Amino acid sequence: YFKVPDIPYIQKKAHSSDDIVLLAEHEPYYYTLNKDTIKKHKLSNPIAFWYQGQNVSVKAYNVDTNGNELKVKDKKFNKKYSLTLPSLVTMGESDDKYIYVIQGMSIYVIDRKTEEIIKTLGLASYGDLFDHSEKHIVASSEHELTVIEKESWKSKFLKYPDDLEQADTVHYDKKSGKFFVTYINKSGNACLLEYNKDFTFKKFDLKFPYMSAKFKDQKLYIISQEENKKGIGGYMGIFDIRTKKKLNEFNLPEEKTKVQDFLILD
């Protein structure tokens, strides 16, 4: 165990590494965790997000209430540069041509070759999570799903099921060519939307309590917190996204602080 304050986010340090990064939310530092060693690293400003792709990294810093500074290191185009975006950016992604950054009601498209913001794409409503395929960007905006066609940059907004309380994680599964979206229904349980290539969807009630979720290797990992049962701090459920069957379920130990985030390693 390591006691570290102000750490709600955990991720891998590099695309091909198992070194773990723990990002502070409000303070200018982060930790790296390698096996049994943890190390603190000081920064000039707190990190909003740290995206690590195969050949590009994007770090967004909370400089002040007016904006976030993006620092891009692009190995493919042998470039290092900075950009300023409005505050409250939450995540980034990339493909061979572009970097995508989501912020509130918008997704910014940055041309990796020219270093310029070429498009600001409007979302159906506030969103902070998205994923993308070769042809589309999909964001789990609050009231409707936002689907954007790459290159034409045309948008469409799709209604969610009536029992939706809050849309959450978006995942593009390359093997099936489908997008998946998790959401909390009005009973507080996890549901999964499976979108076909024409963006019609099927809905699946997983009947499992929900706080957050992550996808890996056609599996869906869901965690939730437990407030009332002694000795239990939360739950994790693992589901097959092809069959929608629960593969495993286990309790998380009770600690002084509740589980905030998790990471799936190879």
Salt bridges, closest charged atoms under 4 A:
ASP6 OD1 - HIS26 ND1 2.95
ASP18 OD1 - LYS12 NZ 3.92
GLU25 OE1 - HIS26 NE2 3.90
ASP74 OD2 - ARG112 NE 2.77
GLU93 OE1 - HIS132 NE2 3.50
ASP95 OD2 - LYS150 NZ 2.81
GLU115 OE2 - LYS79 NZ 3.16
GLU142 OE1 - HIS143 NE2 3.76
GLU151 OE2 - LYS97 NZ 3.23
ASP163 OD2 - LYS203 NZ 3.59
GLU194 OE2 - LYS178 NZ 3.05
GLU194 OE1 - LYS244 NZ 3.20
ASP240 OD2 - ARG242 NH2 3.12
GLU249 OE1 - LYS246 NZ 2.64
ASP261 OD1 - LYS214 NZ 3.08
ASP266 OD2 - LYS12 NZ 3.98
ASP266 OD1 - LYS216 NZ 2.74
